[in-house]
Amino acid sequence: MEYHVCKFSYTVVKSVQVPAPHGDAKGYVRKVLEAVRTWRIDLIIPIHEEIFFLAECGERDILDRLFAPPFDLLVRLHHKWEFTKLTKRLRLGVPEASLCRNYEDVRNLPVDKHEHGMALKPCFGRASTGVHHLKPGEALPEEKELDIGDHNHYIAQEWLKGPRYCSYSVVREGKVEATGLYPVVETIDGSSSVYFKQQFHARIYAYIDNFVRHASQLHGPFSGQLAFDFVDYTPRNQLVAIECNPRSTSGLHLWSSTPYLAYILTHTLPSPSSAVGKPEEPPRTPIARRPAHVQVSAGMMMWEHKDATLGVWVKHMGRLMGTRDVVFRWTDLMPTIAQAFLLTTYYKMCRSEGLQLPELFQHQVLWEPKGEHLEEVRRIMAQADEREVWKVNAVDGDDEKDGLMDKARHDSVEGWDGQAAIA
């Protein structure tokens, strides 16, 4: 986009318009490479799915500066079925799931086995795009409603109800350096959060640490941004990760008005004494002196709940009126003032592109491998999967020789029982 909110901030030294990677991947990479060399960029921090275009570009000047895991791990974390396989292999909780390669696989799903049915969604999807709720006793979506086939596999996950949380972490060399966590309480589409309040949840923090530690054992220590969507399924006392985003997410808003995220991303965090957080939070997770508490005001004002009770409405209005907007700064007002102008520009783009506003913000950076590219990506994922199996078997073999094999852990790999295991 030629005009964007950061362009109006006095803190932004310079910006450049680049080709949209979804339509011109080579042109995008070429322009990023030019910016790196012209401005002597030290660090490239991806925000959305442009991370995949950069991670597979093969340009050393980009790859050496890109804050992201290696491409084979990156794509497995993004692909919902591959993420499920990896997480099960790490003995951590994920919903019971099935891979659907065609509509016949959808027909054979054990929907009636699960109390709340199953969620059916594309493996290379994002947010709530293309999600279907398959309910027990109800008809399946028609084949024409699903873009399913060899070009687009789906995953079907058990639909679990419970408190939902979103996390955002910064990982460096196989160690979690910072984690922000917020419950999902205000959304504009049932998925995209517009209200963020930091919350400490010991089991989730332990889950993330375990995931990074064990994944590093299989893939080598990696660096990058890592975000999870969790459900705390109380009836089974089960914590599960629904999916993973190996990139920036809205969770970075939890560091608004603090320098800590910048410190962490640039590996320049001051001494722990200057990073003050709540006493019960890990020292490596600095936030503001009080829990972070911000909103996307425009999204909050789009709130629609026809069946909301008076109490729910009052809580919503209390959050709306009592929470600072994530963009607003008294010392840097132009980004806030410019939003009305930007919205007009965005709606013009929507008309020319034939897209709705939420789609517009994702469309230009979507990474959707097709044809030979898709086959190459699947080959890379299959090779990574084989390496994992070999390493897990090697570790299990060593444990057995030493008399340290825990049969329950071994059984959980061969026939996973769906329960979360927190080391």
Secondary structure, DSSP 4 states (H G I P E B T S, - for coil): --S-GGGG-TT---------TTT-HHHHHHHHHHHHHHHT---B---STHHHHHHTS--HHHHTTB-S--HHHHHHHHSHHHHHHHHHHTT-----EEEESSHHHHHT--GGGSTT-EEEEETT--TTTT-EEE-TTSPPPPGGG---BTTB-EEEEE---S-EEEEEEEEETTEEEEEEEEE---BSSSSSB-EEE----HHHHHHHHHHHHHHHHHH----EEEEEEEEEEGGGTEEEEEEEESS--GGGGGGTT-SHHHHHHTT----GGGS---TTS-TTS---SS--EEE-HHHHTT---TT--HHHHHHHHHHHHHSEESS--TT--HHHHTHHHHHHHHHHHHHHHT--HHHHHHHTT-----HHHHHHHHHHHHHHHHHHHHHHHHHHHHHHHTT---HHHHHHHHS--S-----
